[in-house]
Amino acid sequence: FVQWTEWSLQLMTQQSLEAESNVEKLKQEIFILQGELESSKVENENLTVGQTTDLGAVKHNTDFALQDLHKIIAGPNWSIRQLASGVELLHFVAEVLKSTGKISEAEAEKE
């Protein structure tokens, strides 16, 4: 019975030592995983900030392109308005010339 108790005690001691060794390995693994978790958190924050920055840059570039587009559109619009005004002026001059021609013809007929 004493031998069996000693053998059982040795077996329990061995199992205890193995358990303690496993606990130490698990503690080291937890420590490593916590470091990786913190590193991942920092990387995630940096990516989030970078993404926000990228979105801000995209918005800035879009606004800048939109302003340029408005300037580009304004140029032809101004030219078209000027051209339309010029056409109206030419029609007016043509009407004046027609009237002048009719007046000249009427005066020529009187003579």
N, CA, C and O of each residue as an XYZ file, in Angstrom:
444
protein
N       0.820     -1.193      0.000
C       0.000      0.000      0.000
C       0.863      1.255      0.000
O       0.558      2.240     -0.673
N       1.968      1.196      0.785
C       2.896      2.326      0.877
C       3.535      2.560     -0.486
O       3.659      3.700     -0.934
N       3.945      1.460     -1.151
C       4.541      1.592     -2.487
C       3.544      2.206     -3.471
O       3.872      3.086     -4.265
N       2.353      1.717     -3.384
C       1.315      2.244     -4.293
C       1.085      3.730     -4.021
O       0.908      4.508     -4.959
N       1.086      4.128     -2.764
C       0.900      5.518     -2.384
C       2.078      6.346     -2.864
O       1.892      7.450     -3.374
N       3.319      5.814     -2.704
C       4.501      6.528     -3.178
C       4.454      6.678     -4.702
O       4.727      7.748     -5.245
N       4.100      5.579     -5.376
C       4.005      5.613     -6.838
C       2.935      6.638     -7.272
O       3.158      7.409     -8.206
N       1.806      6.641     -6.608
C       0.722      7.573     -6.900
C       1.181      9.009     -6.642
O       0.875      9.921     -7.411
N       1.921      9.192     -5.546
C       2.440     10.510     -5.208
C       3.441     10.978     -6.259
O       3.414     12.144     -6.654
N       4.314     10.103     -6.715
C       5.271     10.439     -7.761
C       4.541     10.801     -9.071
O       4.894     11.754     -9.766
N       3.520     10.004     -9.371
C       2.735     10.264    -10.582
C       2.052     11.628    -10.477
O       2.048     12.389    -11.445
N       1.488     11.940     -9.342
C       0.837     13.237     -9.140
C       1.856     14.370     -9.210
O       1.577     15.433     -9.765
N       3.044     14.133     -8.638
C       4.101     15.139     -8.670
C       4.515     15.403    -10.113
O       4.673     16.551    -10.528
N       4.689     14.322    -10.870
C       5.072     14.439    -12.274
C       3.975     15.197    -13.048
O       4.270     16.091    -13.842
N       2.730     14.832    -12.808
C       1.627     15.514    -13.481
C       1.571     16.987    -13.083
O       1.273     17.849    -13.909
N       1.857     17.267    -11.824
C       1.883     18.646    -11.331
C       2.971     19.442    -12.021
O       2.755     20.580    -12.439
N       4.160     18.828    -12.139
C       5.281     19.500    -12.797
C       4.956     19.766    -14.281
O       5.258     20.836    -14.809
N       4.337     18.775    -14.937
C       3.945     18.953    -16.332
C       2.898     20.058    -16.463
O       2.948     20.860    -17.395
N       1.957     20.096    -15.533
C       0.923     21.125    -15.552
C       1.535     22.506    -15.351
O       1.167     23.463    -16.033
N       2.486     22.602    -14.397
C       3.157     23.871    -14.158
C       3.938     24.309    -15.395
O       3.946     25.488    -15.749
N       4.590     23.356    -16.043
C       5.332     23.646    -17.275
C       4.375     24.138    -18.367
O       4.680     25.089    -19.086
N       3.223     23.483    -18.482
C       2.224     23.904    -19.467
C       1.690     25.303    -19.145
O       1.465     26.119    -20.039
N       1.493     25.562    -17.843
C       1.018     26.882    -17.439
C       2.042     27.940    -17.833
O       1.670     28.999    -18.338
N       3.317     27.671    -17.611
C       4.367     28.627    -17.973
C       4.392     28.853    -19.487
O       4.515     29.989    -19.945
N       4.276     27.772    -20.259
C       4.246     27.901    -21.723
C       3.031     28.725    -22.160
O       3.131     29.578    -23.041
N       1.883     28.456    -21.530
C       0.671     29.196    -21.875
C       0.787     30.669    -21.495
O       0.301     31.541    -22.216
N       1.437     30.945    -20.350
C       1.652     32.336    -19.953
C       2.529     33.058    -20.972
O       2.259     34.204    -21.333
N       3.583     32.376    -21.434
C       4.454     32.975    -22.452
C       3.684     33.207    -23.759
O       3.839     34.241    -24.410
N       2.859     32.232    -24.126
C       2.071     32.359    -25.346
C       1.061     33.510    -25.215
O       0.846     34.262    -26.165
N       0.448     33.641    -24.036
C      -0.486     34.746    -23.794
C       0.249     36.083    -23.903
O      -0.261     37.035    -24.494
N       1.447     36.144    -23.330
C       2.241     37.365    -23.387
C       2.543     37.736    -24.830
O       2.403     38.894    -25.223
N       2.961     36.746    -25.623
C       3.254     36.979    -27.046
C       1.991     37.425    -27.783
O       2.031     38.372    -28.569
N       0.880     36.751    -27.533
C      -0.379     37.089    -28.202
C      -0.861     38.488    -27.808
O      -1.410     39.213    -28.638
N      -0.654     38.870    -26.529
C      -1.034     40.218    -26.108
C      -0.202     41.263    -26.854
O      -0.721     42.304    -27.257
N       1.087     40.980    -27.033
C       1.947     41.886    -27.798
C       1.465     41.997    -29.242
O       1.413     43.093    -29.801
N       1.116     40.866    -29.840
C       0.608     40.881    -31.212
C      -0.724     41.633    -31.294
O      -0.985     42.354    -32.257
N      -1.560     41.452    -30.266
C      -2.845     42.150    -30.230
C      -2.630     43.660    -30.172
O      -3.272     44.415    -30.902
N      -1.718     44.095    -29.295
C      -1.429     45.530    -29.202
C      -0.876     46.052    -30.516
O      -1.253     47.134    -30.967
N       0.014     45.292    -31.128
C       0.577     45.691    -32.415
C      -0.520     45.787    -33.474
O      -0.526     46.713    -34.285
N      -1.437     44.838    -33.465
C      -2.552     44.854    -34.415
C      -3.468     46.049    -34.170
O      -3.957     46.670    -35.114
N      -3.698     46.368    -32.892
C      -4.531     47.527    -32.567
C      -3.901     48.807    -33.107
O      -4.578     49.643    -33.706
N      -2.586     48.947    -32.883
C      -1.883     50.133    -33.366
C      -1.939     50.194    -34.890
O      -2.195     51.250    -35.468
N      -1.699     49.062    -35.532
C      -1.757     49.021    -36.993
C      -3.161     49.360    -37.488
O      -3.320     50.077    -38.475
N      -4.174     48.844    -36.801
C      -5.565     49.135    -37.175
C      -5.857     50.624    -37.044
O      -6.489     51.217    -37.918
N      -5.395     51.229    -35.946
C      -5.602     52.664    -35.758
C      -4.897     53.454    -36.855
O      -5.448     54.411    -37.399
N      -3.665     53.040    -37.174
C      -2.922     53.734    -38.230
C      -3.635     53.602    -39.574
O      -3.713     54.559    -40.344
N      -4.149     52.414    -39.841
C      -4.880     52.218    -41.093
C      -6.154     53.046    -41.115
O      -6.511     53.617    -42.145
N      -6.834     53.112    -39.986
C      -8.057     53.911    -39.909
C      -7.737     55.372    -40.146
O      -8.435     56.049    -40.900
N      -6.677     55.867    -39.501
C      -6.265     57.253    -39.701
C      -5.842     57.454    -41.150
O      -6.188     58.460    -41.768
N      -5.096     56.499    -41.689
C      -4.672     56.582    -43.086
C      -5.850     56.590    -44.029
O      -5.859     57.311    -45.027
N      -6.854     55.779    -43.704
C      -8.048     55.712    -44.550
C      -8.776     57.046    -44.500
O      -9.234     57.547    -45.527
N      -8.883     57.619    -43.317
C      -9.527     58.919    -43.179
C      -8.750     59.960    -43.964
O      -9.337     60.803    -44.642
N      -7.424     59.899    -43.870
C      -6.580     60.820    -44.616
C      -6.788     60.612    -46.102
O      -6.907     61.576    -46.859
N      -6.833     59.344    -46.528
C      -7.046     59.057    -47.937
C      -8.391     59.595    -48.395
O      -8.495     60.153    -49.488
N      -9.425     59.433    -47.571
C     -10.741     59.955    -47.924
C     -10.700     61.474    -48.002
O     -11.307     62.083    -48.883
N      -9.973     62.074    -47.065
C      -9.832     63.532    -47.095
C      -9.110     63.987    -48.350
O      -9.488     64.983    -48.967
N      -8.067     63.251    -48.728
C      -7.322     63.591    -49.943
C      -8.198     63.412    -51.174
O      -8.168     64.230    -52.094
N      -8.977     62.337    -51.183
C      -9.877     62.106    -52.311
C     -10.894     63.235    -52.410
O     -11.174     63.730    -53.502
N     -11.453     63.645    -51.256
C     -12.432     64.745    -51.255
C     -11.779     66.026    -51.746
O     -12.365     66.755    -52.546
N     -10.564     66.307    -51.272
C      -9.851     67.512    -51.690
C      -9.612     67.477    -53.200
O      -9.860     68.465    -53.891
N      -9.133     66.348    -53.710
C      -8.871     66.222    -55.137
C     -10.152     66.351    -55.952
O     -10.157     66.955    -57.025
N     -11.235     65.780    -55.436
C     -12.520     65.875    -56.126
C     -12.995     67.319    -56.172
O     -13.452     67.797    -57.210
N     -12.886     68.016    -55.038
C     -13.287     69.422    -54.995
C     -12.452     70.256    -55.959
O     -12.979     71.113    -56.669
N     -11.158     70.003    -55.978
C     -10.255     70.731    -56.868
C     -10.624     70.467    -58.325
O     -10.691     71.397    -59.129
N     -10.866     69.192    -58.668
C     -11.254     68.846    -60.031
C     -12.592     69.484    -60.395
O     -12.780     69.927    -61.528
N     -13.513     69.533    -59.448
C     -14.821     70.145    -59.687
C     -14.674     71.636    -59.961
O     -15.335     72.173    -60.850
N     -13.812     72.308    -59.205
C     -13.560     73.732    -59.444
C     -12.984     73.945    -60.841
O     -13.401     74.851    -61.562
N     -12.018     73.100    -61.216
C     -11.440     73.202    -62.557
C     -12.493     72.974    -63.625
O     -12.511     73.664    -64.644
N     -13.366     72.010    -63.396
C     -14.425     71.710    -64.352
C     -15.364     72.905    -64.507
O     -15.775     73.237    -65.619
N     -15.701     73.549    -63.387
C     -16.551     74.742    -63.448
C     -15.864     75.855    -64.247
O     -16.512     76.552    -65.027
N     -14.553     76.018    -64.052
C     -13.813     77.037    -64.816
C     -13.825     76.690    -66.304
O     -14.016     77.558    -67.156
N     -13.618     75.416    -66.596
C     -13.602     74.987    -67.993
C     -14.965     75.214    -68.636
O     -15.053     75.659    -69.780
N     -16.025     74.906    -67.894
C     -17.390     75.091    -68.410
C     -17.698     76.579    -68.559
O     -18.349     76.985    -69.522
N     -17.236     77.387    -67.616
C     -17.525     78.821    -67.642
C     -16.934     79.476    -68.890
O     -17.548     80.374    -69.465
N     -15.762     79.041    -69.307
C     -15.115     79.617    -70.497
C     -15.983     79.469    -71.738
O     -16.312     80.475    -72.367
N     -16.363     78.262    -72.109
C     -17.224     78.101    -73.287
C     -18.591     78.759    -73.113
O     -19.141     79.300    -74.073
N     -19.151     78.720    -71.891
C     -20.431     79.391    -71.666
C     -20.313     80.881    -71.968
O     -21.184     81.459    -72.617
N     -19.233     81.499    -71.495
C     -19.007     82.918    -71.748
C     -18.840     83.142    -73.242
O     -19.398     84.092    -73.793
N     -18.076     82.276    -73.904
C     -17.866     82.405    -75.347
C     -19.171     82.243    -76.112
O     -19.426     82.966    -77.074
N     -19.999     81.292    -75.683
C     -21.286     81.074    -76.342
C     -22.179     82.297    -76.162
O     -22.832     82.731    -77.111
N     -22.213     82.853    -74.962
C     -23.014     84.060    -74.725
C     -22.502     85.212    -75.585
O     -23.289     85.962    -76.163
N     -21.188     85.348    -75.666
C     -20.592     86.408    -76.472
C     -20.924     86.198    -77.951
O     -21.239     87.146    -78.671
N     -20.847     84.950    -78.387
C     -21.165     84.622    -79.771
C     -22.630     84.915    -80.073
O     -22.949     85.485    -81.116
N     -23.526     84.524    -79.157
C     -24.957     84.786    -79.343
C     -25.214     86.290    -79.395
O     -26.010     86.761    -80.207
N     -24.542     87.034    -78.532
C     -24.685     88.482    -78.532
C     -24.178     89.055    -79.848
O     -24.796     89.952    -80.423
N     -23.061     88.538    -80.316
C     -22.509     88.988    -81.603
C     -23.461     88.689    -82.747
O     -23.618     89.507    -83.654
N     -24.098     87.522    -82.715
C     -25.058     87.147    -83.756
C     -26.240     88.109    -83.731
O     -26.684     88.574    -84.781
N     -26.754     88.411    -82.535
C     -27.860     89.361    -82.422
C     -27.453     90.723    -82.984
O     -28.228     91.367    -83.692
N     -26.238     91.154    -82.666
C     -25.748     92.436    -83.168
C     -25.651     92.413    -84.694
O     -26.004     93.387    -85.358
N     -25.174     91.303    -85.240
C     -25.077     91.180    -86.698
C     -26.459     91.209    -87.342
O     -26.625     91.823    -88.396
N     -27.452     90.565    -86.738
C     -28.825     90.619    -87.250
C     -29.330     92.062    -87.247
O     -29.960     92.513    -88.204
N     -29.043     92.781    -86.154
C     -29.464     94.176    -86.046
C     -28.816     95.005    -87.156
O     -29.484     95.791    -87.828
N     -27.492     94.817    -87.341
C     -26.779     95.555    -88.388
C     -27.354     95.204    -89.754
O     -27.505     96.083    -90.602
N     -27.679     93.926    -89.982
C     -28.259     93.511    -91.262
C     -29.603     94.197    -91.478
O     -29.893     94.655    -92.583
N     -30.428     94.271    -90.429
C     -31.724     94.943    -90.547
C     -31.537     96.431    -90.844
O     -32.255     97.001    -91.665
N     -30.568     97.054    -90.172
C     -30.280     98.477    -90.413
C     -29.842     98.672    -91.857
O     -30.269     99.615    -92.523
N     -28.979     97.764    -92.339
C     -28.504     97.881    -93.717
C     -29.646     97.676    -94.714
O     -29.710     98.353    -95.740
N     -30.542     96.742    -94.408
C     -31.704     96.536    -95.271
C     -32.551     97.807    -95.319
O     -32.971     98.264    -96.382
N     -32.785     98.358    -94.132
C     -33.582     99.589    -94.054
C     -32.900    100.703    -94.814
O     -33.551    101.455    -95.539
N     -31.587    100.817    -94.654
C     -30.828    101.852    -95.362
C     -30.941    101.633    -96.867
O     -31.107    102.577    -97.640
N     -30.846    100.346    -97.267
C     -30.980    100.026    -98.691
C     -32.349    100.399    -99.215
O     -32.462    100.937   -100.317
N     -33.399    100.124    -98.444
C     -34.762    100.477    -98.861
C     -34.930    101.989    -98.936
O     -35.580    102.516    -99.839
N     -34.323    102.680    -97.956
C     -34.414    104.136    -97.944
C     -33.701    104.672    -99.195
O     -34.212    105.579    -99.852
N     -32.540    104.125    -99.524
C     -31.773    104.568   -100.706
C     -32.584    104.301   -101.960
O     -32.630    105.143   -102.856
N     -33.225    103.142   -102.039
C     -34.033    102.808   -103.218
C     -35.217    103.775   -103.328
O     -35.551    104.240   -104.418
N     -35.839    104.067   -102.191
C     -36.990    104.980   -102.220
C     -36.554    106.372   -102.653
O     -37.265    107.029   -103.413
N     -35.422    106.824   -102.194
C     -34.922    108.140   -102.578
C     -34.541    108.138   -104.053
O     -34.751    109.130   -104.751
N     -33.984    107.033   -104.529
C     -33.611    106.934   -105.945
C     -34.847    106.974   -106.825
O     -34.815    107.572   -107.900
N     -35.919    106.361   -106.402
C     -37.171    106.360   -107.160
C     -37.778    107.770   -107.196
O     -38.374    108.165   -108.198
N     -37.627    108.510   -106.124
C     -38.161    109.873   -106.076
C     -37.429    110.763   -107.054
O     -38.013    111.695   -107.606
N     -36.174    110.489   -107.272
C     -35.393    111.358   -108.137
C     -35.680    110.959   -109.522
O     -35.138    111.545   -110.459
